[in-house]
C-alpha cells in the first residue's frame, strides 16, 4: 500500500479542481481503509465547486459515494476483513472520508459488503441517494418520521396511502420510489420525462406524470389517479415551481419533504409541515437512522428490493470528474449516475518530497473525526436506552416519532 495516493483537490473556494497527492492515512477505531475502485458524482459536488457552498475548509477533497476493496481495518472492527469488496457513504467534512481519491477511510456503520450481483460501479451509486431518500422519509430530525421498513411492522405499513414524488428519475427520486413501495404506499405517483416511464414503473412507480405539464395539468393528472388526500409528498427537485405546486397539492395532514431550503410562505397556524432533509448519516441527528439503514442495505440489494442507479462511467479516472461537473452545471444529466474510477487515473504531476509534505499538512484530517469517534462510542448506550424504553412503553414507534397519518 503506497504512503501517498492521488486525489482530486479543490484548492480554494470556487477554484478549478486539481490533481494532486496526499497521505494515505491509517484507519482509526471503527474505521476501514478502502482502495476506491468507483466513486459516484453528485449535483452537490458541482454546487460546492461552482458556488462555494457547504465546505468551509480548504484545500478540500469532495465525493461521498464510494466502492472498493478493504485494505486495512481499524481497532475493534469485526464485520470486515482485508480483501472484502465494500461500498460506503463518505463525507466531505473530513478529507480522509471523501471519495474523489484513490484511497478513502470509511466509518463501518455506513459501509456494507457488495453483493455478488453488483459491480463496484453500481454499488457506488447507492449511498447518498438512498440515504437522502431514507432520512427524508424515516428520519426523526431531518425527515417526517414514518415507520421505516426495517422496523417491526414497517414493511407495508402505509398500504393504500398515496404518495407523490417530484423528480422520480433522479438518484434521490428513484430511491424514494423504491422505499415507498417497500412501505406499502399506493398509488406511487411521480413526475418525470415520459421517456423514463417504463424504467420508473420497473422500480415501483404506478403512475408517471409528464414533468413538463403546467400546475393545472399536474393537478388534473393527479386527480385522475386518486381522490384520496396526498399527505406525503417528496420533492426531490425543490425549485420554487415544484415547491409551490407540492404545497398546493398537499393534503390537510400533509408532510412535504424538500431537498433544498423552503420558499413556501407557511402560515404560523398551518397544520401541514415542511421538512428539509439532509442525507448525511455522519451527523448526530441522522446517525442512528443511517446505521439501521446500512444494516439492511446489502440484503436488500442482493434480493433486488433496492435497485442501483443506471450507470455511466466517465473516462480518465479522477481527471474525468471535472467534465462530469460541467455536465451537471449544464443540466445535461438525465436518468443516469456518473461514476469515475480513481484507480484508472494517469498522473502527470511530479511532486517533490517537500511539496508532498506541505500538501499533506494542508490536507490533514479535520477535528470532525474526534466528534465522530465520540458518537460511535456512545451510540451503543443510546441504542440500549432506546430499546429498553420501547420495551417498557410497548410502542414500537416511539424512537422515530411515528408521525400518525390517516389513510
ROFIVEX-665029 format. One record per residue (C-alpha): residue in three letters; chain; x, z, y; residue number from 1. Coordinates in pm, whole numbers. Example, Ala and Ser with C-alpha at 12.3 -4.5 7.8 and 13.67 -1.06 7.14 Angstrom:
BEGIN
["ALA", "A", [1230, 780, -450], 1]
["SER", "A", [1367, 714, -106], 2]
END
This chain:
BEGIN
["UNK", "A", [0, 0, 0], 1]
["UNK", "A", [151, -100, 337], 2]
["UNK", "A", [225, 151, 611], 3]
["UNK", "A", [76, -92, 863], 4]
["UNK", "A", [-214, -334, 846], 5]
["UNK", "A", [-377, -599, 1064], 6]
["UNK", "A", [-674, -509, 1282], 7]
["UNK", "A", [-886, -689, 1540], 8]
["UNK", "A", [-835, -483, 1854], 9]
["UNK", "A", [-1038, -457, 2175], 10]
["UNK", "A", [-759, -351, 2413], 11]
["UNK", "A", [-982, -250, 2705], 12]
["UNK", "A", [-1338, -275, 2833], 13]
["UNK", "A", [-1470, -635, 2813], 14]
["UNK", "A", [-1126, -768, 2725], 15]
["UNK", "A", [-1073, -1050, 2473], 16]
["UNK", "A", [-1013, -943, 2114], 17]
["UNK", "A", [-651, -949, 1999], 18]
["UNK", "A", [-496, -938, 1654], 19]
["UNK", "A", [-255, -650, 1614], 20]
["UNK", "A", [-114, -396, 1373], 21]
["UNK", "A", [-197, -31, 1329], 22]
["UNK", "A", [-100, 251, 1090], 23]
["UNK", "A", [-269, 281, 752], 24]
["UNK", "A", [-361, 649, 757], 25]
["UNK", "A", [-434, 877, 464], 26]
["UNK", "A", [-793, 980, 380], 27]
["UNK", "A", [-887, 1337, 460], 28]
["UNK", "A", [-1119, 1573, 270], 29]
["UNK", "A", [-1437, 1395, 166], 30]
["UNK", "A", [-1294, 1055, 254], 31]
["UNK", "A", [-1165, 745, 76], 32]
["UNK", "A", [-921, 476, 187], 33]
["UNK", "A", [-1053, 125, 126], 34]
["UNK", "A", [-884, -215, 123], 35]
["UNK", "A", [-1151, -405, 313], 36]
["UNK", "A", [-1249, -729, 139], 37]
["UNK", "A", [-1554, -808, 357], 38]
["UNK", "A", [-1693, -687, 688], 39]
["UNK", "A", [-2021, -794, 845], 40]
["UNK", "A", [-2064, -880, 1212], 41]
["UNK", "A", [-2348, -731, 1415], 42]
["UNK", "A", [-2505, -809, 1754], 43]
["UNK", "A", [-2399, -463, 1870], 44]
["UNK", "A", [-2033, -558, 1827], 45]
["UNK", "A", [-2085, -857, 2056], 46]
["UNK", "A", [-2260, -637, 2316], 47]
["UNK", "A", [-1970, -391, 2313], 48]
["UNK", "A", [-1718, -664, 2385], 49]
["UNK", "A", [-1927, -858, 2638], 50]
["UNK", "A", [-2100, -577, 2828], 51]
["UNK", "A", [-1857, -290, 2780], 52]
["UNK", "A", [-2123, -54, 2639], 53]
["UNK", "A", [-2126, 208, 2360], 54]
["UNK", "A", [-1746, 251, 2345], 55]
["UNK", "A", [-1562, 471, 2594], 56]
["UNK", "A", [-1213, 498, 2444], 57]
["UNK", "A", [-972, 206, 2423], 58]
["UNK", "A", [-792, 42, 2250], 59]
["UNK", "A", [-1081, 24, 2001], 60]
["UNK", "A", [-1144, -128, 1662], 61]
["UNK", "A", [-1506, -231, 1607], 62]
["UNK", "A", [-1714, -304, 1296], 63]
["UNK", "A", [-1944, -74, 1099], 64]
["UNK", "A", [-2025, -267, 777], 65]
["UNK", "A", [-1762, -288, 505], 66]
["UNK", "A", [-1697, -351, 137], 67]
["UNK", "A", [-1378, -342, -63], 68]
["UNK", "A", [-1161, -159, -313], 69]
["UNK", "A", [-1075, 212, -312], 70]
["UNK", "A", [-701, 262, -269], 71]
["UNK", "A", [-682, 641, -238], 72]
["UNK", "A", [-922, 934, -243], 73]
["UNK", "A", [-908, 1245, -28], 74]
["UNK", "A", [-929, 1609, -124], 75]
["UNK", "A", [-1246, 1707, -308], 76]
["UNK", "A", [-1362, 1350, -380], 77]
["UNK", "A", [-1500, 1314, -733], 78]
["UNK", "A", [-1751, 1028, -703], 79]
["UNK", "A", [-1489, 756, -652], 80]
["UNK", "A", [-1158, 661, -809], 81]
["UNK", "A", [-885, 418, -702], 82]
["UNK", "A", [-986, 69, -808], 83]
["UNK", "A", [-1361, 119, -757], 84]
["UNK", "A", [-1548, -155, -572], 85]
["UNK", "A", [-1746, 9, -291], 86]
["UNK", "A", [-1942, -66, 24], 87]
["UNK", "A", [-1976, 175, 314], 88]
["UNK", "A", [-2111, 248, 662], 89]
["UNK", "A", [-1823, 277, 904], 90]
["UNK", "A", [-1821, 394, 1266], 91]
["UNK", "A", [-1651, 266, 1578], 92]
["UNK", "A", [-1607, 604, 1745], 93]
["UNK", "A", [-1301, 653, 1523], 94]
["UNK", "A", [-1063, 362, 1475], 95]
["UNK", "A", [-985, 464, 1116], 96]
["UNK", "A", [-1355, 440, 1026], 97]
["UNK", "A", [-1408, 95, 1177], 98]
["UNK", "A", [-1419, -217, 960], 99]
["UNK", "A", [-1264, -503, 1161], 100]
["UNK", "A", [-933, -433, 990], 101]
["UNK", "A", [-765, -470, 652], 102]
["UNK", "A", [-781, -100, 559], 103]
["UNK", "A", [-1051, 147, 656], 104]
["UNK", "A", [-1135, 508, 582], 105]
["UNK", "A", [-1491, 586, 474], 106]
["UNK", "A", [-1684, 912, 453], 107]
["UNK", "A", [-1807, 947, 94], 108]
["UNK", "A", [-2158, 1048, 200], 109]
["UNK", "A", [-2205, 695, 334], 110]
["UNK", "A", [-2040, 495, 57], 111]
["UNK", "A", [-2156, 370, -282], 112]
["UNK", "A", [-2025, 162, -570], 113]
["UNK", "A", [-2110, -208, -556], 114]
["UNK", "A", [-2346, -310, -838], 115]
["UNK", "A", [-2220, -585, -1068], 116]
["UNK", "A", [-2486, -824, -939], 117]
["UNK", "A", [-2348, -826, -581], 118]
["UNK", "A", [-2036, -973, -423], 119]
["UNK", "A", [-1824, -799, -160], 120]
["UNK", "A", [-1976, -1033, 100], 121]
["UNK", "A", [-2334, -946, 4], 122]
["UNK", "A", [-2267, -572, -14], 123]
["UNK", "A", [-2110, -574, 333], 124]
["UNK", "A", [-2438, -695, 486], 125]
["UNK", "A", [-2630, -382, 388], 126]
["UNK", "A", [-2512, -64, 566], 127]
["UNK", "A", [-2606, -86, 936], 128]
["UNK", "A", [-2920, -298, 897], 129]
["UNK", "A", [-3067, -86, 621], 130]
["UNK", "A", [-2954, 236, 786], 131]
["UNK", "A", [-3129, 144, 1110], 132]
["UNK", "A", [-3445, 47, 923], 133]
["UNK", "A", [-3447, 367, 719], 134]
["UNK", "A", [-3368, 608, 1001], 135]
["UNK", "A", [-3631, 445, 1223], 136]
["UNK", "A", [-3899, 489, 959], 137]
["UNK", "A", [-3796, 813, 791], 138]
["UNK", "A", [-3564, 999, 1028], 139]
["UNK", "A", [-3678, 1317, 1193], 140]
["UNK", "A", [-3489, 1297, 1524], 141]
["UNK", "A", [-3443, 921, 1564], 142]
["UNK", "A", [-3741, 798, 1367], 143]
["UNK", "A", [-4112, 851, 1313], 144]
["UNK", "A", [-4071, 1096, 1024], 145]
["UNK", "A", [-4251, 914, 743], 146]
["UNK", "A", [-4202, 1046, 391], 147]
["UNK", "A", [-3911, 845, 251], 148]
["UNK", "A", [-3938, 665, -84], 149]
["UNK", "A", [-3654, 879, -218], 150]
["UNK", "A", [-3860, 1194, -155], 151]
["UNK", "A", [-4115, 1331, -403], 152]
["UNK", "A", [-4436, 1135, -358], 153]
["UNK", "A", [-4275, 897, -110], 154]
["UNK", "A", [-4283, 583, -322], 155]
["UNK", "A", [-4612, 408, -236], 156]
["UNK", "A", [-4711, 694, -4], 157]
["UNK", "A", [-4868, 467, 260], 158]
["UNK", "A", [-5069, 248, 27], 159]
["UNK", "A", [-5307, 8, 203], 160]
["UNK", "A", [-5189, 104, 551], 161]
["UNK", "A", [-5090, -198, 766], 162]
["UNK", "A", [-4755, -232, 937], 163]
["UNK", "A", [-4635, -486, 1193], 164]
["UNK", "A", [-4267, -577, 1221], 165]
["UNK", "A", [-4135, -779, 1513], 166]
["UNK", "A", [-3832, -990, 1413], 167]
["UNK", "A", [-3855, -985, 1036], 168]
["UNK", "A", [-3577, -1236, 975], 169]
["UNK", "A", [-3311, -1027, 1147], 170]
["UNK", "A", [-3096, -787, 949], 171]
["UNK", "A", [-3292, -476, 1050], 172]
["UNK", "A", [-3626, -655, 1021], 173]
["UNK", "A", [-3577, -777, 667], 174]
["UNK", "A", [-3482, -427, 553], 175]
["UNK", "A", [-3786, -279, 730], 176]
["UNK", "A", [-3997, -524, 529], 177]
["UNK", "A", [-3838, -415, 202], 178]
["UNK", "A", [-3868, -43, 277], 179]
["UNK", "A", [-4229, -92, 388], 180]
["UNK", "A", [-4301, -249, 51], 181]
["UNK", "A", [-4144, 49, -128], 182]
["UNK", "A", [-4351, 285, 88], 183]
["UNK", "A", [-4671, 107, -10], 184]
["UNK", "A", [-4767, -48, 325], 185]
["UNK", "A", [-5021, -332, 305], 186]
["UNK", "A", [-5053, -574, 463], 187]
["UNK", "A", [-4692, -615, 576], 188]
["UNK", "A", [-4710, -844, 880], 189]
["UNK", "A", [-4402, -979, 1052], 190]
["UNK", "A", [-4316, -1221, 1329], 191]
["UNK", "A", [-4055, -1492, 1272], 192]
["UNK", "A", [-3995, -1863, 1297], 193]
["UNK", "A", [-4228, -2009, 1036], 194]
["UNK", "A", [-3942, -2188, 857], 195]
["UNK", "A", [-3848, -1845, 719], 196]
["UNK", "A", [-4193, -1776, 570], 197]
["UNK", "A", [-4101, -1820, 203], 198]
["UNK", "A", [-3788, -1610, 238], 199]
["UNK", "A", [-3969, -1324, 411], 200]
["UNK", "A", [-4251, -1328, 158], 201]
["UNK", "A", [-3991, -1302, -120], 202]
["UNK", "A", [-3879, -975, 44], 203]
["UNK", "A", [-4230, -831, 58], 204]
["UNK", "A", [-4396, -961, 374], 205]
["UNK", "A", [-4758, -1053, 309], 206]
["UNK", "A", [-4813, -1245, 635], 207]
["UNK", "A", [-4568, -1423, 867], 208]
["UNK", "A", [-4685, -1496, 1222], 209]
["UNK", "A", [-4514, -1750, 1443], 210]
["UNK", "A", [-4278, -1567, 1679], 211]
["UNK", "A", [-4341, -1828, 1949], 212]
["UNK", "A", [-4712, -1751, 1987], 213]
["UNK", "A", [-4843, -1606, 2313], 214]
["UNK", "A", [-4964, -1248, 2304], 215]
["UNK", "A", [-5324, -1370, 2282], 216]
["UNK", "A", [-5227, -1588, 1987], 217]
["UNK", "A", [-5046, -1300, 1819], 218]
["UNK", "A", [-5343, -1069, 1872], 219]
["UNK", "A", [-5579, -1323, 1716], 220]
["UNK", "A", [-5345, -1382, 1422], 221]
["UNK", "A", [-5319, -1009, 1351], 222]
["UNK", "A", [-5699, -970, 1375], 223]
["UNK", "A", [-5740, -1239, 1111], 224]
["UNK", "A", [-5519, -1038, 875], 225]
["UNK", "A", [-5658, -688, 922], 226]
["UNK", "A", [-5918, -497, 1119], 227]
["UNK", "A", [-5751, -162, 1046], 228]
["UNK", "A", [-5562, 8, 1330], 229]
["UNK", "A", [-5189, -68, 1347], 230]
["UNK", "A", [-5049, 283, 1354], 231]
["UNK", "A", [-4695, 178, 1258], 232]
["UNK", "A", [-4512, -97, 1444], 233]
["UNK", "A", [-4135, -153, 1419], 234]
["UNK", "A", [-4000, -373, 1697], 235]
["UNK", "A", [-3651, -484, 1592], 236]
["UNK", "A", [-3630, -725, 1887], 237]
["UNK", "A", [-3724, -474, 2158], 238]
["UNK", "A", [-3712, -705, 2459], 239]
["UNK", "A", [-3973, -644, 2729], 240]
["UNK", "A", [-4211, -907, 2590], 241]
["UNK", "A", [-4217, -767, 2236], 242]
["UNK", "A", [-4233, -403, 2351], 243]
["UNK", "A", [-4530, -467, 2575], 244]
["UNK", "A", [-4706, -669, 2303], 245]
["UNK", "A", [-4641, -399, 2044], 246]
["UNK", "A", [-4772, -127, 2276], 247]
["UNK", "A", [-5095, -318, 2334], 248]
["UNK", "A", [-5146, -367, 1960], 249]
["UNK", "A", [-5059, -9, 1863], 250]
["UNK", "A", [-5342, 197, 1714], 251]
["UNK", "A", [-5475, 527, 1851], 252]
["UNK", "A", [-5246, 739, 1631], 253]
["UNK", "A", [-4967, 486, 1659], 254]
["UNK", "A", [-4590, 524, 1639], 255]
["UNK", "A", [-4371, 247, 1781], 256]
["UNK", "A", [-4007, 221, 1670], 257]
["UNK", "A", [-3766, 42, 1905], 258]
["UNK", "A", [-3401, -55, 1869], 259]
["UNK", "A", [-3342, -71, 2246], 260]
["UNK", "A", [-3450, 162, 2529], 261]
["UNK", "A", [-3821, 160, 2607], 262]
["UNK", "A", [-3956, -29, 2908], 263]
["UNK", "A", [-4310, 97, 2849], 264]
["UNK", "A", [-4475, 296, 3128], 265]
["UNK", "A", [-4626, 558, 2900], 266]
["UNK", "A", [-4889, 794, 3047], 267]
["UNK", "A", [-4799, 1165, 3005], 268]
["UNK", "A", [-5128, 1231, 2824], 269]
["UNK", "A", [-5078, 941, 2584], 270]
["UNK", "A", [-5103, 1049, 2219], 271]
["UNK", "A", [-4919, 749, 2087], 272]
["UNK", "A", [-4542, 784, 2060], 273]
["UNK", "A", [-4239, 563, 2112], 274]
["UNK", "A", [-3912, 633, 1930], 275]
["UNK", "A", [-3586, 454, 1998], 276]
["UNK", "A", [-3392, 467, 1675], 277]
["UNK", "A", [-3020, 497, 1614], 278]
["UNK", "A", [-2887, 370, 1282], 279]
["UNK", "A", [-2557, 559, 1285], 280]
["UNK", "A", [-2559, 811, 997], 281]
["UNK", "A", [-2248, 987, 1128], 282]
["UNK", "A", [-2443, 1177, 1392], 283]
["UNK", "A", [-2569, 1529, 1329], 284]
["UNK", "A", [-2931, 1418, 1369], 285]
["UNK", "A", [-2900, 1136, 1115], 286]
["UNK", "A", [-2654, 1279, 865], 287]
["UNK", "A", [-2899, 1413, 606], 288]
["UNK", "A", [-3128, 1110, 617], 289]
["UNK", "A", [-2824, 884, 579], 290]
["UNK", "A", [-2679, 1090, 296], 291]
["UNK", "A", [-3002, 1078, 95], 292]
["UNK", "A", [-3039, 705, 158], 293]
["UNK", "A", [-2689, 638, 28], 294]
["UNK", "A", [-2755, 839, -286], 295]
["UNK", "A", [-3019, 576, -378], 296]
["UNK", "A", [-2862, 257, -248], 297]
["UNK", "A", [-2658, 146, -547], 298]
["UNK", "A", [-2952, 198, -781], 299]
["UNK", "A", [-3195, 11, -554], 300]
["UNK", "A", [-2959, -284, -516], 301]
["UNK", "A", [-2893, -301, -889], 302]
["UNK", "A", [-3267, -304, -966], 303]
["UNK", "A", [-3340, -558, -692], 304]
["UNK", "A", [-3567, -320, -497], 305]
["UNK", "A", [-3342, -397, -199], 306]
["UNK", "A", [-3203, -746, -147], 307]
["UNK", "A", [-2895, -801, 73], 308]
["UNK", "A", [-2896, -1038, 368], 309]
["UNK", "A", [-2828, -1406, 331], 310]
["UNK", "A", [-2455, -1454, 397], 311]
["UNK", "A", [-2247, -1697, 597], 312]
["UNK", "A", [-1871, -1640, 571], 313]
["UNK", "A", [-1667, -1710, 884], 314]
["UNK", "A", [-1328, -1868, 826], 315]
["UNK", "A", [-995, -1726, 940], 316]
["UNK", "A", [-1038, -1366, 835], 317]
["UNK", "A", [-1025, -1128, 1131], 318]
["UNK", "A", [-940, -1417, 1362], 319]
["UNK", "A", [-1280, -1576, 1294], 320]
["UNK", "A", [-1473, -1276, 1428], 321]
["UNK", "A", [-1434, -1378, 1795], 322]
["UNK", "A", [-1604, -1712, 1728], 323]
["UNK", "A", [-1880, -1527, 1546], 324]
["UNK", "A", [-1932, -1306, 1851], 325]
["UNK", "A", [-1967, -1617, 2066], 326]
["UNK", "A", [-2246, -1734, 1836], 327]
["UNK", "A", [-2429, -1402, 1883], 328]
["UNK", "A", [-2395, -1429, 2260], 329]
["UNK", "A", [-2527, -1785, 2248], 330]
["UNK", "A", [-2828, -1691, 2035], 331]
["UNK", "A", [-2705, -1916, 1754], 332]
["UNK", "A", [-2755, -1680, 1459], 333]
["UNK", "A", [-3079, -1726, 1268], 334]
["UNK", "A", [-3159, -1585, 926], 335]
["UNK", "A", [-2802, -1516, 810], 336]
["UNK", "A", [-2548, -1237, 832], 337]
["UNK", "A", [-2197, -1339, 937], 338]
["UNK", "A", [-1923, -1192, 719], 339]
["UNK", "A", [-1545, -1200, 766], 340]
["UNK", "A", [-1280, -1137, 501], 341]
["UNK", "A", [-999, -932, 659], 342]
["UNK", "A", [-753, -987, 373], 343]
["UNK", "A", [-756, -1364, 444], 344]
["UNK", "A", [-613, -1311, 795], 345]
["UNK", "A", [-294, -1501, 865], 346]
["UNK", "A", [-82, -1312, 1114], 347]
["UNK", "A", [108, -1491, 1386], 348]
["UNK", "A", [201, -1170, 1566], 349]
["UNK", "A", [559, -1048, 1527], 350]
["UNK", "A", [592, -692, 1644], 351]
["UNK", "A", [897, -476, 1678], 352]
["UNK", "A", [916, -129, 1527], 353]
["UNK", "A", [892, 17, 1877], 354]
["UNK", "A", [578, -178, 1967], 355]
["UNK", "A", [417, -80, 1638], 356]
["UNK", "A", [493, 282, 1711], 357]
["UNK", "A", [346, 260, 2061], 358]
["UNK", "A", [32, 85, 1944], 359]
["UNK", "A", [-8, 336, 1663], 360]
["UNK", "A", [-16, 615, 1919], 361]
["UNK", "A", [-288, 435, 2116], 362]
["UNK", "A", [-493, 373, 1803], 363]
["UNK", "A", [-466, 723, 1663], 364]
["UNK", "A", [-765, 897, 1515], 365]
["UNK", "A", [-1006, 1039, 1770], 366]
["UNK", "A", [-1124, 1404, 1780], 367]
["UNK", "A", [-1464, 1297, 1644], 368]
["UNK", "A", [-1329, 1328, 1290], 369]
["UNK", "A", [-1288, 1703, 1332], 370]
["UNK", "A", [-1659, 1728, 1402], 371]
["UNK", "A", [-1740, 1506, 1104], 372]
["UNK", "A", [-1548, 1734, 871], 373]
["UNK", "A", [-1719, 2042, 1010], 374]
["UNK", "A", [-2056, 1881, 946], 375]
["UNK", "A", [-1951, 1785, 595], 376]
["UNK", "A", [-1851, 2143, 522], 377]
["UNK", "A", [-2180, 2284, 647], 378]
["UNK", "A", [-2426, 2023, 516], 379]
["UNK", "A", [-2438, 2185, 172], 380]
["UNK", "A", [-2558, 2513, 321], 381]
["UNK", "A", [-2818, 2332, 531], 382]
["UNK", "A", [-2941, 2137, 229], 383]
["UNK", "A", [-2971, 2457, 27], 384]
["UNK", "A", [-3165, 2634, 301], 385]
["UNK", "A", [-3397, 2335, 343], 386]
["UNK", "A", [-3457, 2309, -30], 387]
["UNK", "A", [-3534, 2681, -52], 388]
["UNK", "A", [-3770, 2653, 246], 389]
["UNK", "A", [-3956, 2368, 80], 390]
["UNK", "A", [-3983, 2562, -245], 391]
["UNK", "A", [-4123, 2869, -74], 392]
["UNK", "A", [-4352, 2682, 161], 393]
["UNK", "A", [-4481, 2444, -106], 394]
["UNK", "A", [-4493, 2145, 128], 395]
["UNK", "A", [-4268, 1858, 23], 396]
["UNK", "A", [-4288, 1702, 367], 397]
["UNK", "A", [-4150, 1984, 581], 398]
["UNK", "A", [-3791, 1857, 600], 399]
["UNK", "A", [-3872, 1528, 765], 400]
["UNK", "A", [-4173, 1625, 970], 401]
["UNK", "A", [-4410, 1412, 757], 402]
["UNK", "A", [-4598, 1272, 1051], 403]
["UNK", "A", [-4966, 1282, 941], 404]
["UNK", "A", [-5138, 947, 992], 405]
["UNK", "A", [-5481, 838, 884], 406]
["UNK", "A", [-5532, 535, 666], 407]
END
